[in-house]
Amino acid sequence: MNAVSPDCCELTRRHFNTHDTFAVHLGIEMTVVRPGYAEAVMPLDAAHKNGVGLAHGGAIFALADVAFGGASNSTGEVALGIVSSINYMAPGKVGPLRAEAQELQRSKKVGHYEVRIFDGNGRLLAVCRATAYYRGDLLPGVPPKEQAASA
Amino acid sequence: MTLRQSALSAPVTVDIVRRHVLKEDTFGRHLGIEIETVGPGRCTAVMPLTEHTLNGLGVIHGGALFALADVAFGGAANSHGIVALNITSSINFVAAGKSGPLRAEARELRRAEKLGHYEVQIFDGNGGLLAVFRAAAYYRGDLLPGVPAPTA
């Protein structure tokens, strides 16, 4: 993997917090982006609950998807989710919910990630695995690769 | 007669399923998701395309597509009148969608006493396939509110 500057990670983090309108709508905040890793948090309000007052499976997935986006876009290269699966292990009752996304493997065009979602007490609620496809372009504002200039 | 068999023949109406899956579902309402139709093991749900359902690239957010699929799955899985919980789901995003409204069609693949398997296809406003979702439901054993208890 190419060296990733901390600036690039911060740019990715801010890109999600300002441009991902779905995430903003749900109150999701990307708190950490490091090379191949990201964390995001989401409050557990009425807007995130299902008909039985528990965290909605769709809301849990949305949080996982945003954390996955942070980790997979951490290099500044645009990553698109192509396949995701999620296993629900416990009901979400205590907020805020927190997701940690970790890169498992990354090659030029494809990357694999695992996301763990925890409740406010640190209990594991769900595990999501996702695969990203790298389209080849960069996030807005990310400078072109340095090695391209030095090549 | 088992609970499952009698619940199957119980008068489970669209309104009962819709109320259970969406009325108190503040998340689904927050996104403007509506359940259109419910039949035995089937459900159709729709969601408008707004700025709130886009990602940072201006494409429909994977989380929004998943949320719509999850509601349609909920409608199909609860259509027998027994409370169903999602235990595992997977989604393949096959195309980037840009036109609304979005429509999800859920169908039952197989159902046993405690577990059921469902597939949901999600289409954009032009009828193009955007995603395919598969989920397994666990039937807790209790009935949806409003479904009459089976007579022994």
Contacts between the chains, C-beta under 8 A, distances in Angstrom:
chain1	res1	chain2	res2	distance
A	15	B	56	5.5
A	16	B	56	6.1
A	18	B	56	8.0
A	19	B	55	7.9
A	19	B	56	3.5
A	20	B	55	5.3
A	20	B	56	4.4
A	20	B	61	7.2
A	21	B	51	5.0
A	21	B	52	5.7
A	21	B	53	7.9
A	21	B	54	5.3
A	21	B	55	7.7
A	21	B	56	7.9
A	22	B	52	6.0
A	22	B	53	5.6
A	22	B	54	6.2
A	22	B	55	6.1
A	22	B	61	3.7
A	22	B	63	5.9
A	22	B	64	5.4
A	23	B	55	7.8
A	23	B	61	7.6
A	23	B	63	7.6
A	25	B	30	7.8
A	25	B	52	4.0
A	26	B	30	7.8
A	26	B	63	7.8
A	46	B	26	4.4
A	47	B	26	5.5
A	47	B	27	6.1
A	47	B	30	4.4
A	48	B	26	7.7
A	48	B	27	5.5
A	49	B	25	7.7
A	49	B	26	5.5
A	49	B	27	6.1
A	50	B	24	7.6
A	50	B	25	5.2
A	50	B	27	6.2
A	50	B	28	7.7
A	50	B	74	8.0
A	51	B	20	5.7
A	51	B	21	6.2
A	51	B	22	7.2
A	51	B	23	6.8
A	51	B	24	4.0
A	51	B	25	4.6
A	52	B	24	7.4
A	53	B	24	7.6
A	56	B	25	6.9
A	56	B	27	3.8
A	56	B	28	7.3
A	56	B	67	7.5
A	56	B	70	7.5
A	57	B	70	5.1
A	57	B	86	4.8
A	57	B	89	7.0
A	58	B	27	6.0
A	58	B	28	7.4
A	58	B	63	7.2
A	58	B	66	5.8
A	58	B	67	3.2
A	58	B	68	7.9
A	58	B	70	4.3
A	58	B	71	7.2
A	59	B	27	5.1
A	59	B	67	7.4
A	61	B	63	6.0
A	61	B	66	4.6
A	61	B	67	7.3
A	61	B	70	7.3
A	61	B	89	7.4
A	62	B	61	7.6
A	62	B	63	3.2
A	62	B	64	7.5
A	62	B	66	7.0
A	62	B	67	6.5
A	63	B	63	7.9
A	65	B	61	7.5
A	65	B	62	5.1
A	65	B	63	4.3
A	65	B	66	7.1
A	66	B	63	6.9
A	69	B	55	7.5
A	78	B	57	6.8
A	80	B	59	8.0
A	80	B	93	7.5
A	80	B	96	7.4
A	81	B	62	4.7
A	81	B	93	5.8
A	82	B	92	6.9
A	82	B	93	5.5
A	83	B	90	7.1
A	83	B	91	7.3
A	83	B	92	5.0
A	83	B	93	7.2
A	84	B	62	6.9
A	84	B	66	7.5
A	84	B	90	6.7
A	84	B	91	5.4
A	84	B	93	7.9
A	85	B	88	7.1
A	85	B	89	6.8
A	85	B	90	3.5
A	85	B	91	7.5
A	86	B	88	7.0
A	86	B	89	5.4
A	86	B	90	7.4
A	87	B	87	7.2
A	87	B	88	4.8
A	88	B	85	7.9
A	88	B	86	6.0
A	88	B	87	5.7
A	88	B	88	6.8
A	88	B	89	7.9
A	139	B	56	7.7
